[in-house]
Amino acid sequence: MRKRVYLLLIVALGSAAPSLYGQDQKAEIQKRLSSQFKRTKLNADRSDIATAGSILVLQKDGLLMCSMEARTPPTSTYKNGTISMGFGANMSWTVALSAANQQPANIPQRKFVTGEKFWVADYSVKEDGVYFLFYSDPYDDVRYYGQLKFPVSKGAYPPADAMMKTIAEVISVEGNDQPAQPADNAAAPQTGGGAEPGQAPKTIALGQTKDEVTAILGEPKKIVNLGAKEIYYYPDMKIFFTDGKVSDVQ
């Protein structure tokens, strides 16, 4: 009888080990996502970016997004090197939209391709995979959003290194060659531009024009054009312009 109890205990511990390993990997993946991707926040009516997060560059074709008028976004899946939206995902999206008296055929949609850019709005590690939510800048006055899923067998998470490598096959962070930036979006004027000792620091303030900024800091190292928004990259800061004026400094 005692031997049987021991055997049952060993079997129970053995079956629990993969589950505990999976939970450890989920926690590690969430930690790495948080360190690599900064969330973007829209304003209350979702018409503009309130807090600028990471800009992502798509590395694969075929990511479907829809207009933000839709009750819920479509969910594409990355598997075997390809982004697609299968029959089940389409059915689930159709059902979710029907609850708001919407139909996919009446919702503006757009497929994003390699090299296009958008914002990361959210990410989460669930039992069946890692999910990302993206926002685009407006195209012809339409802002799009969509989800992308990196699936796993339920509860059987791979090592964090492997999952992050898979994610990197699809999305990369724009300006990843830049120095690490602070976590918060300070709205107050900031200084930079490498002032020499004894010189007054160079100050950038909200509302300044692009000409005023370049007069202070010189030409940027890189410029990213996102439609109504532009980002000027300098060695020690990023400057966001909306309609040609400084809207954020990081």
PLY file of the C-alpha trace (Angstrom):
ply
format ascii 1.0
element vertex 250
property float x
property float y
property float z
element edge 249
property int vertex1
property int vertex2
end_header
0.00 0.00 0.00
2.79 2.42 0.94
4.64 1.64 -2.30
1.49 2.42 -4.29
1.14 5.80 -2.55
4.75 6.64 -3.40
4.18 5.73 -7.05
1.07 7.89 -7.25
2.96 10.79 -5.68
5.81 10.45 -8.20
3.35 10.38 -11.11
1.55 13.47 -9.77
4.79 15.40 -9.35
5.94 14.34 -12.81
2.75 15.55 -14.46
2.91 18.88 -12.59
6.48 19.61 -13.70
5.66 20.58 -17.33
2.86 22.83 -16.11
5.15 24.60 -13.66
7.78 24.96 -16.39
5.19 26.46 -18.71
4.13 29.00 -16.10
7.76 30.00 -15.58
8.21 30.51 -19.32
5.01 32.58 -19.56
6.23 34.87 -16.80
9.64 35.24 -18.44
8.10 35.99 -21.85
5.82 38.63 -20.33
8.85 40.20 -18.65
10.77 40.33 -21.93
7.82 41.76 -23.82
7.50 44.52 -21.23
11.19 45.39 -21.54
11.16 45.43 -25.35
7.79 46.95 -26.26
6.29 50.18 -24.96
2.52 50.41 -25.23
0.82 53.16 -27.23
-2.31 54.82 -25.86
-5.00 56.61 -27.86
-7.01 59.56 -26.60
-10.58 59.08 -25.37
-12.27 59.22 -28.79
-9.46 57.14 -30.36
-8.82 59.84 -32.96
-5.14 60.43 -32.12
-2.15 59.11 -30.18
-2.16 60.28 -26.56
0.97 58.41 -25.43
3.45 57.29 -28.07
4.86 53.80 -27.61
7.04 51.55 -29.74
6.82 51.81 -33.52
6.98 48.38 -35.11
8.22 47.37 -38.55
6.44 44.41 -40.14
8.74 41.66 -41.44
6.09 39.46 -43.11
3.25 40.11 -45.56
-0.44 39.63 -44.88
-1.33 41.18 -41.51
-5.03 42.05 -41.67
-6.34 45.10 -39.82
-9.72 46.82 -39.91
-11.14 50.24 -39.23
-11.44 51.18 -35.58
-15.17 51.61 -36.06
-15.36 47.81 -35.74
-16.45 46.49 -32.36
-13.47 44.12 -32.27
-10.37 43.68 -34.45
-9.56 40.65 -36.62
-7.02 38.18 -35.24
-4.35 36.86 -37.60
-2.04 34.00 -36.68
1.66 33.50 -37.38
2.50 29.86 -37.98
5.06 28.02 -40.13
6.53 31.30 -41.35
3.24 32.74 -42.59
0.66 35.24 -41.33
-2.90 34.17 -42.08
-6.46 34.38 -40.81
-8.11 30.99 -40.94
-11.73 29.96 -41.23
-12.22 29.67 -37.46
-10.77 33.13 -36.81
-12.97 34.61 -39.52
-16.05 32.98 -38.03
-15.20 34.21 -34.53
-14.70 37.75 -35.82
-18.00 37.64 -37.73
-19.87 36.49 -34.62
-18.25 39.20 -32.47
-19.16 41.89 -35.00
-22.73 40.66 -35.35
-23.32 41.43 -31.67
-22.92 45.09 -32.63
-24.96 44.70 -35.85
-21.80 44.87 -37.94
-20.57 42.70 -40.80
-16.97 42.24 -42.01
-17.98 43.16 -45.55
-19.05 46.61 -44.36
-15.90 47.32 -42.33
-12.90 48.95 -44.08
-9.98 46.48 -44.06
-6.34 46.62 -45.08
-3.57 44.04 -45.34
-0.20 45.32 -44.18
2.96 44.09 -45.85
6.67 43.82 -45.14
8.27 47.16 -44.27
5.09 48.93 -43.17
4.98 50.49 -39.72
2.42 50.75 -36.94
2.14 51.18 -33.17
2.05 48.44 -30.54
-1.03 49.01 -28.37
-0.94 45.94 -26.15
0.47 42.44 -25.69
-0.46 39.55 -23.43
0.62 35.99 -22.72
-2.37 33.64 -22.63
-2.74 29.88 -22.34
-2.93 29.38 -26.10
-0.34 31.91 -27.22
1.10 35.42 -27.21
-1.23 38.14 -28.51
-0.34 41.60 -29.86
-2.71 44.48 -30.58
-1.61 47.07 -33.17
-2.78 50.56 -34.20
-1.89 52.17 -37.51
-1.71 55.85 -38.32
-4.58 57.01 -40.57
-4.63 55.98 -44.23
-7.02 58.23 -46.15
-8.48 59.28 -42.77
-8.98 55.67 -41.62
-7.03 54.35 -38.64
-6.74 50.56 -38.57
-6.24 48.08 -35.77
-5.69 44.34 -35.56
-4.45 41.45 -33.44
-1.68 38.99 -34.15
-1.41 35.67 -32.35
1.71 33.55 -31.88
0.09 30.20 -30.98
1.35 27.50 -28.64
-0.08 24.17 -27.59
-2.24 24.93 -24.59
-0.02 25.36 -21.54
3.06 23.99 -23.36
5.11 27.14 -23.71
8.51 26.97 -25.41
11.58 28.57 -23.82
11.40 32.36 -23.71
14.37 32.67 -26.10
12.56 30.60 -28.72
9.32 32.56 -28.42
11.06 35.93 -28.65
12.96 34.70 -31.71
9.67 33.72 -33.37
8.17 37.13 -32.58
11.25 38.81 -34.06
10.58 37.01 -37.35
7.42 39.10 -37.72
7.94 42.44 -35.97
10.92 44.56 -35.03
11.07 47.81 -33.08
11.85 50.89 -35.19
15.00 52.64 -33.96
16.22 49.65 -31.97
19.72 50.94 -32.62
18.92 53.94 -30.45
19.95 54.13 -26.77
17.37 52.91 -24.28
14.73 55.55 -23.60
13.02 56.43 -20.30
9.81 54.55 -19.57
7.67 57.64 -19.18
6.60 60.22 -21.76
7.63 63.51 -20.19
5.59 66.36 -21.58
7.83 69.00 -20.05
10.61 70.59 -22.12
13.69 68.39 -22.36
17.32 69.08 -23.06
19.85 67.32 -25.18
21.90 67.72 -28.31
25.25 67.20 -26.59
25.92 70.70 -25.22
29.57 71.28 -24.45
30.62 71.99 -20.86
30.07 75.65 -20.04
27.39 76.08 -22.72
23.70 76.51 -22.00
21.79 73.23 -22.58
19.81 73.03 -25.79
16.11 73.00 -24.96
13.25 71.53 -26.98
9.71 72.57 -26.05
6.27 71.39 -27.10
4.85 73.35 -30.02
8.17 74.16 -31.67
8.35 73.70 -35.45
10.68 71.34 -37.29
12.75 74.29 -38.45
13.14 75.52 -34.88
14.22 72.06 -33.72
16.80 71.60 -36.48
18.12 75.11 -35.80
18.78 74.04 -32.20
19.91 70.43 -32.64
20.94 70.24 -36.28
19.76 67.63 -38.74
18.44 64.39 -37.16
20.18 61.07 -37.54
17.00 59.55 -38.96
13.44 60.64 -39.83
10.41 58.33 -39.72
7.32 59.56 -41.56
4.02 58.16 -40.24
1.55 60.29 -42.18
0.31 63.02 -39.89
3.18 62.27 -37.51
6.93 62.37 -37.93
9.72 61.26 -35.60
13.18 62.82 -35.59
15.88 60.58 -34.11
18.86 62.20 -32.38
21.65 60.35 -30.53
20.08 61.02 -27.14
16.40 61.66 -27.86
13.41 61.11 -30.11
11.20 64.08 -31.07
7.61 63.51 -32.20
5.91 66.02 -34.50
2.17 66.26 -35.16
1.13 68.57 -37.99
4.69 69.93 -38.09
4.98 70.85 -34.40
6.59 69.10 -31.41
4.01 66.93 -29.65
6.27 64.68 -27.54
9.93 64.33 -26.60
11.54 61.14 -25.34
0 1
1 2
2 3
3 4
4 5
5 6
6 7
7 8
8 9
9 10
10 11
11 12
12 13
13 14
14 15
15 16
16 17
17 18
18 19
19 20
20 21
21 22
22 23
23 24
24 25
25 26
26 27
27 28
28 29
29 30
30 31
31 32
32 33
33 34
34 35
35 36
36 37
37 38
38 39
39 40
40 41
41 42
42 43
43 44
44 45
45 46
46 47
47 48
48 49
49 50
50 51
51 52
52 53
53 54
54 55
55 56
56 57
57 58
58 59
59 60
60 61
61 62
62 63
63 64
64 65
65 66
66 67
67 68
68 69
69 70
70 71
71 72
72 73
73 74
74 75
75 76
76 77
77 78
78 79
79 80
80 81
81 82
82 83
83 84
84 85
85 86
86 87
87 88
88 89
89 90
90 91
91 92
92 93
93 94
94 95
95 96
96 97
97 98
98 99
99 100
100 101
101 102
102 103
103 104
104 105
105 106
106 107
107 108
108 109
109 110
110 111
111 112
112 113
113 114
114 115
115 116
116 117
117 118
118 119
119 120
120 121
121 122
122 123
123 124
124 125
125 126
126 127
127 128
128 129
129 130
130 131
131 132
132 133
133 134
134 135
135 136
136 137
137 138
138 139
139 140
140 141
141 142
142 143
143 144
144 145
145 146
146 147
147 148
148 149
149 150
150 151
151 152
152 153
153 154
154 155
155 156
156 157
157 158
158 159
159 160
160 161
161 162
162 163
163 164
164 165
165 166
166 167
167 168
168 169
169 170
170 171
171 172
172 173
173 174
174 175
175 176
176 177
177 178
178 179
179 180
180 181
181 182
182 183
183 184
184 185
185 186
186 187
187 188
188 189
189 190
190 191
191 192
192 193
193 194
194 195
195 196
196 197
197 198
198 199
199 200
200 201
201 202
202 203
203 204
204 205
205 206
206 207
207 208
208 209
209 210
210 211
211 212
212 213
213 214
214 215
215 216
216 217
217 218
218 219
219 220
220 221
221 222
222 223
223 224
224 225
225 226
226 227
227 228
228 229
229 230
230 231
231 232
232 233
233 234
234 235
235 236
236 237
237 238
238 239
239 240
240 241
241 242
242 243
243 244
244 245
245 246
246 247
247 248
248 249
